[in-house]
Amino acid sequence: MRSEGWNPPGCRESSVAAAKEVTRALMAEMRGAICLERRRIMSEAISAHVLSLPEVMSARLIDLYIPLPAQPEVNTWPLVEALTLLNKQLAVPVVQDQDLCSALYRKGEPLRVARFGQPEPEVLVKADESMLDVVLIPLLAFDRSGYRLGYGKGFYDRFLHRLSLEGFRPLRIGLAFTMQMIDTVPHDPWDEPLDGVVHEEGFIRFT
């Protein structure tokens, strides 16, 4: 007789996957309801809070996403502008062979629309990922345990896991609006937690 509450691994994975999809759809709808002007104001506040972090100010190389035109996510263009003025070296995530890697990026360089709609540099020059100090990550939802719900393709989880296996551990910071925080993000054993989240009201650091 099996004990109460026990589920075979396949059932648990299926249950978590279903919970992720329900949460993903709900949070995408809620985030999409934020008006453009409010999102602009909150994104600028988030940029200011990111720039107040000592780890960012001392960073050599920072990986940050360029916002997807089709997604109402935190706009990182103010950060690109500010970090460029601070002479920070920047990298952006690019997809190669179904996996994420970092490519060097300078403000003003031409971009192209890549396979999944994400902007990528037209000329890809791989960054030295051993130099990465900070990775700024998009998300749909997060909780106070540091778990993040992304867009469902697992790119960032594999990317962060690969860096860890190679001995690199940049600071992992999610960028989000406060309404994206939920009680519990459904997660799998392979999901990589964040070190913190910056939102329009400040910074939450996870232990």
HELIX and SHEET records of a PDB file:
HELIX    1   1 PRO A    9  GLY A   32  1                                  24    
HELIX    2   2 LEU A   36  LEU A   51  1                                  16    
HELIX    3   3 PRO A   54  MET A   57  1                                   4    
HELIX    4   4 TRP A   77  LEU A   85  1                                   9    
HELIX    5   5 GLU A  129  MET A  131  5                                   3    
HELIX    6   6 PHE A  155  LEU A  165  1                                  11    
HELIX    7   7 THR A  178  GLN A  180  5                                   3    
SHEET    1   A 7 ASP A  99  TYR A 105  0                                        
SHEET    2   A 7 GLN A  89  GLN A  96 -1                                        
SHEET    3   A 7 LEU A  61  LEU A  64  1                                        
SHEET    4   A 7 LEU A 132  ILE A 137  1                                        
SHEET    5   A 7 LEU A 171  LEU A 175  1                                        
SHEET    6   A 7 GLY A 196  HIS A 199  1                                        
SHEET    7   A 7 GLY A 202  ARG A 205 -1                                        
SHEET    1   B 2 LEU A 111  VAL A 113  0                                        
SHEET    2   B 2 PRO A 119  PRO A 121 -1                                        
SHEET    1   C 2 ALA A 141  PHE A 142  0                                        
SHEET    2   C 2 ARG A 148  LEU A 149 -1                                        
END                                                                             
